Amino acid sequence: MAKHRIYTMSVASVYPHYVAKAEKKGRTKAEVDEIIRWLTGYSQEELEAHLEKRTDFETFFAEAPLLNPARALIKGVVCGVRVETIEDPLMREIRYLDKLIDELAKGKAMEKILRT
């Protein structure tokens, strides 16, 4: 089976869209970065290095220092699909990130987004 196209796309190619979506709704790049760090366990420096290297999504999640165990609490629909029912582990991680960015753009408080 062929890999989904998103797996080979660089995180850096999608990242500006995450930031633009957040900023359009009055949120910040710093909040986007905080969400990504919370989800993956990367430090800010590691995140920036991956963006600079144009790391693909597959590698980005495979090398994540510590995928947050609380990410299993992320529920809801992204692109018409319930994230909690996605069977492919990598696609689920990518959709978790999409869902968190959606929540940020919808004005949800960071404490709720980060499941604290």
C-alpha positions as CSV (number, residue, x, y, z in Angstrom):
1,M,0.0,0.0,0.0
2,A,1.3,3.4,-0.9
3,K,2.1,5.9,1.8
4,H,-0.4,8.8,2.2
5,R,1.0,12.0,0.7
6,I,0.9,13.9,4.0
7,Y,3.5,11.4,5.5
8,T,6.2,12.6,3.1
9,M,5.3,16.3,3.2
10,S,7.6,18.5,5.4
11,V,6.2,19.8,8.6
12,A,7.7,23.2,7.6
13,S,5.4,23.2,4.5
14,V,2.2,23.0,6.7
15,Y,3.4,24.9,9.7
16,P,2.8,28.4,8.2
17,H,-0.8,27.3,7.6
18,Y,-1.2,26.3,11.3
19,V,0.2,29.7,12.3
20,A,-1.9,31.7,9.8
21,K,-5.1,29.8,10.9
22,A,-4.3,30.7,14.6
23,E,-3.3,34.3,13.9
24,K,-6.4,34.9,11.8
25,K,-8.4,34.2,14.9
26,G,-6.2,36.4,17.2
27,R,-4.0,33.6,18.6
28,T,-0.2,33.5,18.3
29,K,2.7,31.5,16.7
30,A,3.9,31.0,20.3
31,E,0.7,29.1,21.1
32,V,1.0,27.0,18.0
33,D,4.6,26.1,19.1
34,E,3.4,25.3,22.6
35,I,0.8,22.9,21.2
36,I,3.3,21.1,19.0
37,R,5.8,20.9,21.9
38,W,3.1,19.6,24.3
39,L,2.1,16.9,21.7
40,T,5.5,15.7,20.7
41,G,7.9,16.5,23.6
42,Y,10.2,18.5,21.4
43,S,12.0,21.6,22.9
44,Q,11.5,24.9,21.0
45,E,15.1,24.5,19.6
46,E,14.4,20.9,18.4
47,L,11.1,22.1,16.8
48,E,12.8,24.9,15.0
49,A,15.6,22.6,13.8
50,H,13.0,20.2,12.3
51,L,11.3,23.1,10.6
52,E,14.6,24.3,9.2
53,K,15.6,20.7,8.0
54,R,12.2,20.4,6.4
55,T,11.6,17.1,8.2
56,D,8.7,15.1,6.9
57,F,5.7,14.2,9.1
58,E,6.6,10.5,9.3
59,T,10.1,11.3,10.6
60,F,8.9,14.2,12.8
61,F,6.5,11.9,14.8
62,A,8.8,8.9,14.7
63,E,11.6,11.0,16.3
64,A,9.4,12.8,18.8
65,P,11.0,12.6,22.2
66,L,7.8,11.9,24.1
67,L,4.4,11.8,22.6
68,N,2.1,13.1,25.3
69,P,0.0,10.4,26.9
70,A,-2.8,12.9,27.4
71,R,-3.2,13.1,23.6
72,A,-5.5,10.1,23.9
73,L,-8.0,12.5,25.4
74,I,-8.3,14.4,22.1
75,K,-11.7,13.7,20.6
76,G,-13.7,15.1,17.8
77,V,-13.9,15.5,14.0
78,V,-11.2,16.7,11.7
79,C,-11.8,16.7,7.9
80,G,-15.0,14.7,8.5
81,V,-13.2,11.9,10.4
82,R,-13.4,11.2,14.2
83,V,-9.8,11.4,15.3
84,E,-10.3,8.8,18.0
85,T,-11.3,6.2,15.4
86,I,-8.4,6.6,13.0
87,E,-6.6,3.3,12.9
88,D,-3.3,4.3,11.3
89,P,-1.1,5.5,14.2
90,L,0.8,8.1,12.1
91,M,-2.4,9.6,10.6
92,R,-3.9,9.7,14.1
93,E,-0.9,11.8,15.4
94,I,-1.2,14.2,12.4
95,R,-5.0,14.6,13.0
96,Y,-4.4,15.1,16.7
97,L,-2.2,18.0,15.8
98,D,-4.8,19.3,13.3
99,K,-7.5,19.1,15.9
100,L,-5.5,21.0,18.5
101,I,-4.8,23.8,16.0
102,D,-8.6,23.9,15.2
103,E,-9.3,24.2,18.9
104,L,-6.8,27.0,19.2
105,A,-8.4,28.8,16.2
106,K,-11.9,28.4,17.7
107,G,-10.8,30.3,20.8
108,K,-10.5,27.4,23.3
109,A,-8.4,28.2,26.4
110,M,-4.9,26.7,26.3
111,E,-5.5,24.8,29.5
112,K,-8.4,23.0,27.8
113,I,-6.4,22.4,24.5
114,L,-3.5,21.0,26.5
115,R,-5.9,18.7,28.5
116,T,-4.6,20.0,31.9
